[in-house]
Amino acid sequence: MSSTTSSSGLPTLRLQNVEGDNKCNDVIVCGYTQPANKTVVYFGGDIQDYAENMLAHRDNKHYVSWDLESTAQLMASCFPASLVVIVRPSSMKLGTFSCYSNFVTCNSLGVPSHSQGTLSGWMHLQKLIKSVHSSLAEKNITVTEKDVSLVGFSKGCVVLNQLVHELPTVLSSEEKDGLLQSVTDMYWLDGGHAGGSNTWVTDRGLLTDLASSGIRIHVHVTPYQVEDSNRPWIKKEERKFSETLRTLGGKIDRTLHFGEGPADIYTHFKLLEIFNM
């Protein structure tokens, strides 16, 4: 367990091997020095890691402004009076490709194979949050467990997608009275991964469950993902996701950022700085 403080004055705390559902993830927390009435859980994209790992990488050092701890501080600024929990991927192939294998089956590059009929993603998340709260309680820091927001950025959206795939099972089980009832908001930020499809959930049945859950859905995208002519399926899938939820009466807002700007990776990352302003 180690802590650092940035020039922003917001301290971050690294928690290693935090216990979830018989699996562990490293976690970074921020915003824990003030009373927190919400927990914000963030799943980052490819490239995002501890600053020292990014600086040691030939290419990724150029994006160190968005390392996990800097992102934790950004999220704490976006969500005042909240405990921010950054979930580090289980592994990072070649120091770049985030693999969230504790939440969803994926290949070595982190491309997911989503599945239904399971509670594994929700159960791991629920126990991970409880472990974080318990660790902070040992430091005399208390956090409410009632309100939880989930934020997925780029590759991190695969975790949110898997949770949606598990909704039918959650809703038919006793677990519907657990973490699901605490989740108030889900943020999809410029979702994408290296696979050739399934970057967004498009199954109407799954989206019906998501719409009826009452969770507020926030979609924020940039041209980097939705205007990439080499990956046209992302635009089509995102449109179907957003339009279907709206048709089904879901609580959804959708914003395109930097619409007139270049479709480059810098605008992709800069989304983290402005999406909740």
URMONOR-V532921 format. One record per residue. N is the residue number from 1. PHI is phi in degrees with one decimal (999 if undefined). Layout:
n-><N | N>
phi-><PHI | PHI>
//
This chain:
n-><1 | 2 | 3 | 4 | 5 | 6 | 7 | 8 | 9 | 10 | 11 | 12 | 13 | 14 | 15 | 16 | 17 | 18 | 19 | 20 | 21 | 22 | 23 | 24 | 25 | 26 | 27 | 28 | 29 | 30 | 31 | 32 | 33 | 34 | 35 | 36 | 37 | 38 | 39 | 40 | 41 | 42 | 43 | 44 | 45 | 46 | 47 | 48 | 49 | 50 | 51 | 52 | 53 | 54 | 55 | 56 | 57 | 58 | 59 | 60 | 61 | 62 | 63 | 64 | 65 | 66 | 67 | 68 | 69 | 70 | 71 | 72 | 73 | 74 | 75 | 76 | 77 | 78 | 79 | 80 | 81 | 82 | 83 | 84 | 85 | 86 | 87 | 88 | 89 | 90 | 91 | 92 | 93 | 94 | 95 | 96 | 97 | 98 | 99 | 100 | 101 | 102 | 103 | 104 | 105 | 106 | 107 | 108 | 109 | 110 | 111 | 112 | 113 | 114 | 115 | 116 | 117 | 118 | 119 | 120 | 121 | 122 | 123 | 124 | 125 | 126 | 127 | 128 | 129 | 130 | 131 | 132 | 133 | 134 | 135 | 136 | 137 | 138 | 139 | 140 | 141 | 142 | 143 | 144 | 145 | 146 | 147 | 148 | 149 | 150 | 151 | 152 | 153 | 154 | 155 | 156 | 157 | 158 | 159 | 160 | 161 | 162 | 163 | 164 | 165 | 166 | 167 | 168 | 169 | 170 | 171 | 172 | 173 | 174 | 175 | 176 | 177 | 178 | 179 | 180 | 181 | 182 | 183 | 184 | 185 | 186 | 187 | 188 | 189 | 190 | 191 | 192 | 193 | 194 | 195 | 196 | 197 | 198 | 199 | 200 | 201 | 202 | 203 | 204 | 205 | 206 | 207 | 208 | 209 | 210 | 211 | 212 | 213 | 214 | 215 | 216 | 217 | 218 | 219 | 220 | 221 | 222 | 223 | 224 | 225 | 226 | 227 | 228 | 229 | 230 | 231 | 232 | 233 | 234 | 235 | 236 | 237 | 238 | 239 | 240 | 241 | 242 | 243 | 244 | 245 | 246 | 247 | 248 | 249 | 250 | 251 | 252 | 253 | 254 | 255 | 256 | 257 | 258 | 259 | 260 | 261 | 262 | 263 | 264 | 265 | 266 | 267 | 268 | 269 | 270 | 271 | 272 | 273 | 274 | 275 | 276 | 277>
phi-><999 | -141.5 | -128.2 | -139.1 | -127.9 | -92.1 | -63.5 | -74.7 | 84.6 | -94.1 | -75.2 | -121.7 | -131.2 | -91.1 | -116.5 | -97.4 | 51.8 | -72.3 | -78.2 | -113.5 | -91.7 | 61.5 | -142.8 | -129.5 | -133.3 | -72.5 | -137.7 | -116.5 | -118.8 | -149.9 | 84.0 | -91.6 | -90.8 | -127.9 | -58.3 | -111.2 | -106.9 | -151.3 | -111.6 | -110.0 | -106.5 | -117.3 | -117.3 | -86.6 | -99.7 | -55.8 | 81.5 | -66.0 | -155.3 | -60.2 | -57.7 | -64.6 | -73.0 | -67.5 | -66.1 | -82.9 | -98.1 | -54.5 | -96.9 | -69.9 | -61.6 | -71.3 | -116.8 | -66.7 | -59.7 | -115.4 | -64.0 | -63.4 | -74.0 | -63.0 | -67.5 | -59.2 | -68.7 | -60.9 | -64.5 | -66.0 | -72.0 | -71.2 | -123.9 | -59.3 | 56.8 | -124.4 | -89.4 | -97.1 | -119.1 | -96.3 | -92.5 | -75.5 | -57.0 | -61.7 | -156.4 | -134.0 | -63.9 | 57.2 | 70.5 | -130.1 | -90.6 | -72.3 | -118.6 | -98.0 | -68.9 | -75.9 | -112.0 | -149.2 | -62.7 | -148.3 | -86.1 | -66.6 | -97.0 | 83.6 | -72.0 | -81.8 | -121.0 | -70.7 | -139.4 | -109.8 | 75.7 | -137.8 | -118.3 | -60.9 | -65.6 | -64.0 | -65.7 | -64.3 | -62.6 | -60.7 | -73.2 | -64.2 | -62.9 | -61.6 | -65.9 | -63.0 | -60.5 | -66.5 | -62.2 | -72.5 | -61.6 | -65.9 | -100.2 | 61.9 | -114.7 | -109.9 | -135.3 | -67.7 | -102.4 | -77.0 | -113.4 | -129.7 | -113.3 | -112.0 | -123.7 | -114.3 | -118.7 | 55.2 | -58.4 | -61.5 | -65.8 | -62.7 | -68.0 | -61.1 | -62.3 | -65.2 | -61.1 | -66.8 | -62.7 | -89.5 | -55.9 | -57.3 | -71.7 | -61.8 | -67.3 | -98.7 | -120.5 | -68.0 | -69.3 | -63.3 | -91.8 | -97.1 | -59.9 | -54.8 | -70.3 | -86.4 | -77.5 | -101.6 | -143.1 | -131.4 | -114.8 | -99.8 | -110.5 | 51.0 | -61.2 | -179.4 | -155.5 | -78.9 | -78.2 | -95.2 | -170.7 | 59.0 | -83.3 | -130.8 | -75.3 | -123.2 | -67.3 | -63.1 | -62.5 | -65.5 | -70.1 | -63.2 | -63.9 | -65.3 | -63.3 | -79.0 | -69.6 | 85.0 | -68.4 | -78.4 | -107.2 | -122.7 | -113.8 | -128.7 | -132.6 | -132.4 | -59.6 | -54.2 | -99.9 | -87.8 | -122.9 | -86.3 | -66.2 | -82.3 | -135.3 | -64.7 | -66.1 | -63.5 | -61.0 | -64.2 | -68.7 | -63.3 | -62.5 | -66.2 | -57.4 | -69.1 | -69.7 | -66.4 | -60.7 | -64.6 | -62.4 | -81.8 | 84.6 | -69.4 | -83.3 | -133.4 | -124.8 | -137.2 | -133.4 | -97.3 | -106.0 | 55.8 | -59.6 | -98.5 | -93.9 | -71.4 | -88.7 | -117.3 | -68.1 | -69.2 | -67.7 | -56.6 | -71.2 | -64.9 | -55.8 | -62.0 | -87.6 | -128.0 | -61.1 | -113.6 | -81.5>
//
